[in-house]
Amino acid sequence: QLQLQESGPGLVKPSETLSLTCAVSGGTIDSTTYYWDWIRQPPGKGLEWIGGTYYGGTTYYNPSLKSRVTMSVDTANNQISLKLSSVTAADTAVYYCARKSYIDSWSLFDYWGQGTLVTVFS
Amino acid sequence: DIQMTQSPSSLSASVGDRVTITCRASQMISDSLNWYQQKPGKAPEVLIYAASSLQSGVPSRFSGSGSGTDFTLTISSLQPEDFGTYYCQQSFSISYVTFGQGTKVEIK
């Protein structure tokens, strides 16, 4: 059974860089079939897609966050990473990593991590 | 970007009721529409993909329909465990995924 586990600091100071990793177990991330995405959810609010990455290096970022986001794939450790720079209180959220699978021409997020709360707080 | 608008934002229904949630896209997305259920403190789980395909393991009381810009999620007979928030998500744009704002379902 595939499992995703996010980890990283729960508190980040304003203007600093948020760094999270997502460890993948029960499967390999170096597959041409899957993208690995990050999605966040501010407390009490809806879901916001941050971006997605593919082991071959292709990345897609939410245009509203593109200037601050970097995602990468670490095949040696079977994990993906997220960096979000210059954070503000508006970046306080539960951050999820998720696998995006393709069935024919359709994609869906079929596996999610449990999520990790990151609070931007001085 | 493709904006997704759900209605209603919340609803309260009784066990056994038929429940319908709608999702409208700001432009044509064919059948590239997924539905997720999220329970408090948990990650979302996919229910429906490609507008009407039931994800493996999801009860058959859940169904989806629609194409183009208008989509519907139906729960044919609401069960106590169906409480939570439901989100639609368009997968038409690979470079910019967007979600609806969510519909909170409560059991009377």
Interface residues (C-beta under 8 A of the other chain):
Chain A: D37 G46 L47 E48 W49 G52 Y60 N62 P63 Y96 A98 I103 D104 W106 S107 L108 F109 D110 W112 G113 Q114 G115
Chain B: D1 D31 S32 N34 Y36 K42 A43 P44 E45 V46 Y49 A50 S53 Q55 Y87 Q89 S91 I94 S95 Y96 V97 T98 F99 G100 Q101 G102
